[in-house]
Amino acid sequence: MLNISDKQYVQRTMKWFVFSMIILIISFILSSIFSPSLDTFKSIGDQIPSSLDKATGLNKVWEYIINNGFRVPIQMLILSLIPIPFLYCVNLIFTSTITGIMFGFVINFDFHKGSIVILSSIPHIVVEIFAMCFVVSGLFKLNQAIVRKISNLFRKEKKQNVSFKQALIQLIKTYILIALPLYFIAAFLETYFTEWIYSILI
C-alpha cells in the first residue's frame, strides 16, 4: 500500500527507535542517580503547552494530536530543510531525554507512585516515540537530498543525487498512513489508558 521505494526505510526507523530508547534509559539512569531538583522538574513541565496540560477527555486527545501530531512534525520538517545533517532529530532526542529525566524524578520523589507513573506512561511514550521515528526516517532522505545537491556543487567527483520529490512523496505517505495514526493511538493511550492503569495500580 505504501509502495516505499527506499527499502531501508523500516530498518532505519527501527534504528532510530532503538537509539531513542537508549537515550531515554540513559537519561533515566542518570537522573535517578543524581536526582534532579524540583526546579528542574518544573522547568520541564513548563515545556508542555498550557492548552494540553489543562485539557481533559476528548479535548485533551485533540490538543495532543494538534501538538504532537502536527506542530512537532512541522518543526522537524522545517529543520530538515536546513542543509545540516540530523538537525531535524532535535525534537526526537529532546523528547527521549526529557521523558527519561521525568521518570527519574518521579522515582526519586516517591518510588512506589513513581513506578506506577512510569508503568502507566510506557505504552503512550513508546507509541509516540515510534511515530516520531517514522517521521525522522522520512526526513533523513529529504535532508539527504538537499545536502547532496549542495555538496555536489563543491565536488569534482559528483555523488548520485537523491530525488527530493521522491523523498517528499515518501515522507507524506508514511506520515499520513503510519505516523499520524500512531499519534492518534498515543493520544488516546495517554488520555485514557494511562489514567486507567494508574487508577488500578495506585
Contacts in CASP RR format, 6 or more apart in sequence:
PFRMAT RR
TARGET T0000
AUTHOR 0000-0000-0000
METHOD contacts of the structure
MODEL  1
MLNISDKQYVQRTMKWFVFSMIILIISFILSSIFSPSLDTFKSIGDQIPS
SLDKATGLNKVWEYIINNGFRVPIQMLILSLIPIPFLYCVNLIFTSTITG
IMFGFVINFDFHKGSIVILSSIPHIVVEIFAMCFVVSGLFKLNQAIVRKI
SNLFRKEKKQNVSFKQALIQLIKTYILIALPLYFIAAFLETYFTEWIYSI
LI
1 177 0 8 1.000
2 173 0 8 1.000
2 174 0 8 1.000
2 177 0 8 1.000
2 178 0 8 1.000
3 173 0 8 1.000
4 10 0 8 1.000
4 170 0 8 1.000
4 173 0 8 1.000
4 174 0 8 1.000
5 166 0 8 1.000
5 170 0 8 1.000
6 12 0 8 1.000
6 141 0 8 1.000
6 170 0 8 1.000
9 137 0 8 1.000
9 138 0 8 1.000
9 170 0 8 1.000
9 174 0 8 1.000
10 137 0 8 1.000
12 137 0 8 1.000
12 140 0 8 1.000
13 130 0 8 1.000
13 133 0 8 1.000
13 134 0 8 1.000
13 136 0 8 1.000
13 137 0 8 1.000
14 133 0 8 1.000
16 89 0 8 1.000
16 92 0 8 1.000
16 133 0 8 1.000
16 136 0 8 1.000
16 137 0 8 1.000
17 129 0 8 1.000
17 130 0 8 1.000
17 133 0 8 1.000
20 92 0 8 1.000
20 93 0 8 1.000
20 95 0 8 1.000
20 96 0 8 1.000
20 129 0 8 1.000
20 132 0 8 1.000
20 133 0 8 1.000
21 96 0 8 1.000
21 129 0 8 1.000
23 93 0 8 1.000
23 96 0 8 1.000
23 97 0 8 1.000
24 96 0 8 1.000
24 97 0 8 1.000
24 99 0 8 1.000
24 100 0 8 1.000
24 103 0 8 1.000
24 125 0 8 1.000
24 129 0 8 1.000
25 100 0 8 1.000
27 96 0 8 1.000
27 97 0 8 1.000
27 98 0 8 1.000
27 99 0 8 1.000
27 100 0 8 1.000
27 101 0 8 1.000
28 100 0 8 1.000
28 101 0 8 1.000
28 103 0 8 1.000
28 104 0 8 1.000
28 107 0 8 1.000
31 100 0 8 1.000
31 101 0 8 1.000
31 103 0 8 1.000
31 104 0 8 1.000
31 105 0 8 1.000
31 108 0 8 1.000
32 103 0 8 1.000
32 104 0 8 1.000
32 107 0 8 1.000
32 108 0 8 1.000
35 104 0 8 1.000
35 105 0 8 1.000
35 108 0 8 1.000
36 101 0 8 1.000
36 104 0 8 1.000
36 105 0 8 1.000
36 108 0 8 1.000
40 101 0 8 1.000
40 105 0 8 1.000
41 102 0 8 1.000
41 105 0 8 1.000
44 98 0 8 1.000
44 101 0 8 1.000
44 102 0 8 1.000
45 53 0 8 1.000
47 98 0 8 1.000
49 63 0 8 1.000
49 67 0 8 1.000
51 63 0 8 1.000
51 67 0 8 1.000
52 60 0 8 1.000
52 63 0 8 1.000
52 64 0 8 1.000
52 67 0 8 1.000
55 62 0 8 1.000
55 63 0 8 1.000
55 64 0 8 1.000
57 191 0 8 1.000
57 192 0 8 1.000
58 191 0 8 1.000
60 187 0 8 1.000
60 190 0 8 1.000
60 191 0 8 1.000
61 187 0 8 1.000
61 188 0 8 1.000
61 191 0 8 1.000
62 187 0 8 1.000
64 183 0 8 1.000
64 186 0 8 1.000
64 187 0 8 1.000
64 190 0 8 1.000
64 191 0 8 1.000
65 183 0 8 1.000
65 184 0 8 1.000
65 187 0 8 1.000
68 128 0 8 1.000
68 131 0 8 1.000
68 183 0 8 1.000
68 186 0 8 1.000
68 187 0 8 1.000
69 131 0 8 1.000
69 179 0 8 1.000
69 180 0 8 1.000
69 183 0 8 1.000
72 91 0 8 1.000
72 132 0 8 1.000
73 135 0 8 1.000
73 175 0 8 1.000
73 179 0 8 1.000
75 91 0 8 1.000
76 88 0 8 1.000
76 90 0 8 1.000
76 91 0 8 1.000
76 92 0 8 1.000
76 132 0 8 1.000
76 135 0 8 1.000
76 136 0 8 1.000
76 139 0 8 1.000
77 88 0 8 1.000
77 139 0 8 1.000
77 142 0 8 1.000
79 87 0 8 1.000
79 88 0 8 1.000
79 90 0 8 1.000
79 91 0 8 1.000
80 87 0 8 1.000
80 88 0 8 1.000
80 139 0 8 1.000
80 142 0 8 1.000
80 143 0 8 1.000
80 146 0 8 1.000
81 142 0 8 1.000
81 143 0 8 1.000
81 146 0 8 1.000
83 143 0 8 1.000
83 146 0 8 1.000
83 147 0 8 1.000
83 150 0 8 1.000
84 147 0 8 1.000
85 143 0 8 1.000
85 144 0 8 1.000
85 147 0 8 1.000
86 143 0 8 1.000
87 143 0 8 1.000
88 136 0 8 1.000
88 139 0 8 1.000
88 143 0 8 1.000
89 136 0 8 1.000
91 132 0 8 1.000
92 129 0 8 1.000
92 132 0 8 1.000
92 133 0 8 1.000
92 136 0 8 1.000
95 128 0 8 1.000
95 129 0 8 1.000
95 132 0 8 1.000
96 129 0 8 1.000
99 125 0 8 1.000
99 129 0 8 1.000
103 114 0 8 1.000
103 117 0 8 1.000
103 118 0 8 1.000
103 121 0 8 1.000
106 113 0 8 1.000
106 114 0 8 1.000
106 117 0 8 1.000
106 118 0 8 1.000
107 114 0 8 1.000
107 115 0 8 1.000
107 118 0 8 1.000
113 202 0 8 1.000
116 197 0 8 1.000
116 198 0 8 1.000
116 201 0 8 1.000
116 202 0 8 1.000
117 198 0 8 1.000
119 197 0 8 1.000
119 201 0 8 1.000
120 193 0 8 1.000
120 194 0 8 1.000
120 195 0 8 1.000
120 197 0 8 1.000
120 198 0 8 1.000
120 201 0 8 1.000
121 190 0 8 1.000
121 194 0 8 1.000
123 189 0 8 1.000
123 193 0 8 1.000
123 194 0 8 1.000
123 197 0 8 1.000
124 186 0 8 1.000
124 187 0 8 1.000
124 189 0 8 1.000
124 190 0 8 1.000
124 193 0 8 1.000
124 194 0 8 1.000
127 182 0 8 1.000
127 185 0 8 1.000
127 186 0 8 1.000
127 189 0 8 1.000
128 182 0 8 1.000
128 183 0 8 1.000
128 186 0 8 1.000
128 190 0 8 1.000
130 182 0 8 1.000
131 178 0 8 1.000
131 179 0 8 1.000
131 180 0 8 1.000
131 182 0 8 1.000
131 183 0 8 1.000
131 186 0 8 1.000
132 179 0 8 1.000
134 174 0 8 1.000
134 175 0 8 1.000
134 178 0 8 1.000
134 179 0 8 1.000
134 182 0 8 1.000
135 171 0 8 1.000
135 174 0 8 1.000
135 175 0 8 1.000
135 179 0 8 1.000
137 174 0 8 1.000
138 167 0 8 1.000
138 170 0 8 1.000
138 171 0 8 1.000
138 174 0 8 1.000
139 171 0 8 1.000
141 162 0 8 1.000
141 167 0 8 1.000
141 170 0 8 1.000
141 171 0 8 1.000
142 164 0 8 1.000
142 167 0 8 1.000
142 168 0 8 1.000
142 171 0 8 1.000
144 162 0 8 1.000
144 167 0 8 1.000
145 161 0 8 1.000
145 162 0 8 1.000
145 163 0 8 1.000
145 164 0 8 1.000
145 167 0 8 1.000
146 164 0 8 1.000
148 159 0 8 1.000
148 160 0 8 1.000
148 161 0 8 1.000
148 162 0 8 1.000
149 161 0 8 1.000
149 164 0 8 1.000
151 159 0 8 1.000
152 158 0 8 1.000
152 159 0 8 1.000
152 161 0 8 1.000
END
